[in-house]
């Protein structure tokens, strides 16, 4: 018997679960009960005059698709 490493087979790409996040706007980040660093940074950016934003992925809305 050989004492080699046991290699774990990788799952095919089609079998892996993909993580999905909802995009939230600055008004949602402003009233969030558990603010994250990314949300606070986005909120501060949107406070500047003339800034345009498309939202930020919220880690609290993580789902698997």
C-alpha angles and dihedrals in degrees: 000000000000123000098218128147117279109232121209114225115238118238116245113259091248092059096053119101115237120219115229127194128193117236112238130191129227094266090061091049090050093060097036115131093210107036118196129208093253092051094047091049090050091047091052091048092051091052089068116097115261097011119147122203138182098199134266130255109258116220091204091066096056115151132169117235 
